[in-house]
Amino acid sequence: MPDTANALLRQYVKLTEFLGAALGPDYEVALHDLTDKNRSVIAIANGYISGREVGAPLTNMALSVLKDESYEWQDYRLHYSGVSAAGNALRSSTMFIKEDGKLIGMLCINFDDSRFQNFAQQVLTLCHPNQFVQALEQPPEDEHAPRPETFRNSTEAVAQDAIAHELERLGVPADRLTSDERLHIIAALEASGIFLLKGAVKDVAAGLGCSQASVYRYLSQIKT
């Protein structure tokens, strides 16, 4: 943990360790210090679930919270979707740590229930035809559902994930983007909070095949 960590956050470090041990190996617990968004994770238990270590950056979900300032009227966010390092679906919850009304940190719990899902599938397979089991396992997709939280150990990877998501939505490879399409993607990235990370302009420019000056120009257009 950095020596500069807030005194209040220091009290959560042991809590992070305790929750990880008490909840068990299917629960990851991570503590974020928002002083450095690029290296915000200052304590983590069972980090193998997301593949992260101390020093990992904020996630796409955390950046969006900072951008939309939803922490101002919420004390926590419960049961949103995430994806583990192994590609398993996670059920995630985050508590917003505030000091005098200012958001200074986040305590996040990510539950990987894949072991229990696999066991339930085996039981259902014994009891019901395959078609019934498949119907239970494949709920209809919600096109308006928020993007699942992803976990990375570098800000470059966070930016690459965000760019890949926007390119997939447009259905256009980066080397064939028009100026308007590139502007659309950068506007979406700006709204998601990617540019709160230091060095994000360089990473976005590399991912979209344009210069950093072009990214700044697009951002200026968006703001005006």
C-alpha positions as MATLAB code, in Angstrom:
seq = 'MPDTANALLRQYVKLTEFLGAALGPDYEVALHDLTDKNRSVIAIANGYISGREVGAPLTNMALSVLKDESYEWQDYRLHYSGVSAAGNALRSSTMFIKEDGKLIGMLCINFDDSRFQNFAQQVLTLCHPNQFVQALEQPPEDEHAPRPETFRNSTEAVAQDAIAHELERLGVPADRLTSDERLHIIAALEASGIFLLKGAVKDVAAGLGCSQASVYRYLSQIKT';
ca = [
       0.000    0.000    0.000;
       1.381    3.443   -0.894;
       2.648    5.532    2.037;
       0.503    8.399    0.741;
      -2.747    6.457    1.135;
      -5.511    8.283    2.981;
      -5.730    7.445    6.705;
      -9.347    6.353    6.328;
      -8.435    4.016    3.480;
      -5.702    2.451    5.593;
      -8.427    1.158    7.895;
      -9.991   -0.692    4.966;
      -6.828   -2.608    4.076;
      -7.245   -5.161    6.877;
     -10.980   -5.294    6.136;
     -10.129   -6.255    2.545;
      -7.931   -9.095    3.787;
     -10.543  -10.185    6.346;
     -13.443  -10.234    3.862;
     -11.410  -12.234    1.359;
     -10.630  -14.873    4.004;
     -14.116  -14.904    5.535;
     -16.102  -15.046    2.291;
     -13.869  -17.676    0.721;
     -11.994  -18.374   -2.509;
     -14.898  -17.514   -4.829;
     -14.935  -13.881   -3.680;
     -12.433  -11.276   -4.732;
     -12.212   -8.128   -2.593;
     -10.400   -5.071   -3.957;
      -9.705   -1.684   -2.397;
      -9.206    1.342   -4.664;
      -7.540    4.634   -3.749;
      -8.671    7.333   -6.194;
      -5.552    9.444   -5.635;
      -3.917    7.647   -8.581;
      -6.506    6.315  -11.023;
      -3.826    4.559  -13.083;
      -2.649    2.524  -10.059;
      -5.720    2.630   -7.851;
      -5.747   -0.892   -6.361;
      -3.940   -0.653   -3.005;
      -5.144   -3.960   -1.509;
      -6.686   -7.081   -3.011;
      -7.705  -10.521   -1.735;
      -8.160  -13.526   -4.044;
      -6.940  -11.466   -6.978;
      -6.669  -14.569   -9.172;
     -10.386  -14.149   -9.883;
      -9.871  -10.981  -11.936;
      -6.178  -11.543  -12.622;
      -5.260   -8.242  -10.979;
      -2.558   -7.232   -8.531;
      -1.851   -4.218   -6.329;
      -1.203   -1.303   -8.680;
      -3.920   -2.199  -11.208;
      -5.952    0.730  -12.623;
      -9.605    1.625  -12.196;
     -12.084   -0.493  -14.143;
     -14.493    0.710  -16.824;
     -17.312    0.659  -14.240;
     -15.351    2.743  -11.737;
     -14.454    5.282  -14.418;
     -18.100    5.591  -15.445;
     -19.075    6.235  -11.805;
     -16.533    9.048  -11.603;
     -17.800   10.462  -14.882;
     -21.528   10.403  -14.099;
     -20.957   11.270  -10.401;
     -23.602    8.748   -9.335;
     -21.674    8.295   -6.080;
     -23.085   11.652   -4.967;
     -26.542   10.121   -4.362;
     -25.527    6.487   -3.841;
     -23.464    4.902   -1.084;
     -23.002    1.632   -2.970;
     -23.899   -0.231   -6.147;
     -25.065   -3.837   -5.934;
     -25.115   -6.909   -8.186;
     -23.867   -5.611  -11.517;
     -22.179   -7.869  -14.070;
     -18.456   -8.449  -14.437;
     -16.156  -10.879  -16.249;
     -13.365  -12.810  -14.510;
      -9.850  -13.408  -15.853;
     -11.037  -16.875  -16.949;
     -14.070  -15.426  -18.734;
     -16.573  -16.423  -16.046;
     -19.508  -14.163  -15.251;
     -19.145  -12.312  -11.959;
     -21.684  -10.683   -9.675;
     -20.072   -7.510   -8.426;
     -20.863   -4.916   -5.772;
     -19.054   -1.718   -4.807;
     -19.187    0.512   -1.729;
     -18.213    4.148   -2.220;
     -15.824    5.373    0.479;
     -16.317    9.071    1.154;
     -14.681   11.605    3.409;
     -16.574   14.839    4.042;
     -18.732   14.019    1.017;
     -15.751   13.542   -1.305;
     -15.241   10.162   -2.956;
     -11.773    8.907   -1.980;
     -11.993    5.166   -2.559;
     -14.037    2.117   -3.478;
     -14.353   -1.284   -1.817;
     -15.373   -3.883   -4.404;
     -16.519   -7.492   -4.029;
     -16.619   -9.766   -7.080;
     -18.315  -13.151   -6.709;
     -17.459  -15.948   -9.155;
     -20.282  -18.483   -8.923;
     -19.092  -20.640  -11.846;
     -18.428  -23.657   -9.575;
     -22.012  -23.560   -8.347;
     -23.403  -22.930  -11.833;
     -21.556  -25.989  -13.136;
     -22.894  -28.102  -10.293;
     -26.449  -26.848  -10.887;
     -26.133  -27.642  -14.591;
     -25.083  -31.210  -13.825;
     -28.064  -31.682  -11.500;
     -30.506  -30.248  -14.047;
     -29.053  -32.426  -16.792;
     -29.837  -35.486  -14.695;
     -33.410  -34.322  -14.061;
     -34.511  -32.704  -17.333;
     -34.051  -32.958  -21.112;
     -31.234  -30.900  -22.622;
     -33.651  -28.511  -24.318;
     -35.139  -27.545  -20.926;
     -31.687  -26.980  -19.448;
     -30.623  -24.795  -22.390;
     -33.752  -22.676  -22.011;
     -32.866  -22.032  -18.378;
     -29.248  -21.173  -19.140;
     -29.881  -18.717  -21.971;
     -32.035  -15.795  -20.827;
     -32.965  -13.304  -23.546;
     -30.296  -10.688  -24.190;
     -31.007   -7.134  -23.106;
     -29.502   -4.752  -25.644;
     -29.840   -1.908  -23.128;
     -27.959   -3.706  -20.353;
     -24.803   -1.876  -19.202;
     -21.463   -3.189  -20.368;
     -20.043   -5.790  -17.940;
     -17.162   -4.680  -15.742;
     -13.778   -5.862  -16.998;
     -10.557   -6.070  -15.000;
      -7.094   -5.225  -16.319;
      -3.624   -4.660  -14.867;
      -2.697   -1.695  -17.092;
      -4.335    1.496  -18.298;
      -3.373    0.588  -21.868;
      -5.437   -2.613  -21.600;
      -8.388   -0.665  -20.142;
      -8.293    1.688  -23.127;
      -7.923   -1.177  -25.611;
     -10.969   -2.904  -24.127;
     -13.042    0.256  -24.431;
     -11.957    0.840  -28.030;
     -12.641   -2.780  -28.999;
     -16.120   -2.513  -27.491;
     -16.934    0.613  -29.514;
     -15.489   -0.831  -32.738;
     -17.606   -3.945  -32.261;
     -20.712   -1.806  -31.763;
     -20.011    0.040  -35.020;
     -18.961   -3.098  -36.877;
     -16.013   -1.284  -38.492;
     -12.273   -2.058  -38.115;
     -10.073    0.767  -36.858;
      -8.258    1.195  -40.181;
     -11.527    1.847  -42.035;
     -13.080    4.431  -39.746;
     -14.387    7.630  -41.229;
     -13.780   10.921  -39.473;
     -17.382   10.950  -38.185;
     -17.091    7.372  -36.912;
     -13.842    8.188  -35.124;
     -15.525   11.220  -33.553;
     -18.428    9.011  -32.448;
     -16.062    6.535  -30.776;
     -14.052    9.216  -29.005;
     -17.278   10.814  -27.769;
     -18.352    7.441  -26.345;
     -14.942    6.953  -24.720;
     -15.064   10.432  -23.220;
     -18.525    9.752  -21.795;
     -17.285    6.477  -20.285;
     -14.479    8.237  -18.389;
     -11.507    6.708  -20.221;
      -9.768   10.067  -20.473;
      -9.673   10.342  -16.676;
      -6.682    7.982  -16.914;
      -3.245    9.482  -17.509;
      -1.878    8.507  -20.897;
      -5.301    7.560  -22.271;
      -4.989    9.992  -25.199;
      -1.849    8.202  -26.380;
      -3.468    4.771  -25.991;
      -6.655    5.835  -27.794;
      -4.655    7.396  -30.638;
      -2.717    4.148  -31.083;
      -5.892    2.061  -30.958;
      -7.716    4.186  -33.517;
      -4.758    4.667  -35.842;
      -4.591    8.457  -35.566;
      -2.350   11.066  -33.962;
      -2.660   12.342  -30.402;
      -3.261   15.785  -31.872;
      -6.284   14.376  -33.713;
      -7.676   12.924  -30.484;
      -7.308   16.308  -28.765;
      -9.017   17.958  -31.729;
     -11.952   15.522  -31.530;
     -12.219   16.094  -27.775;
     -12.318   19.833  -28.381;
     -15.133   19.337  -30.892;
     -17.067   17.237  -28.380;
     -16.738   19.846  -25.636;
     -17.920   22.665  -27.908;
];
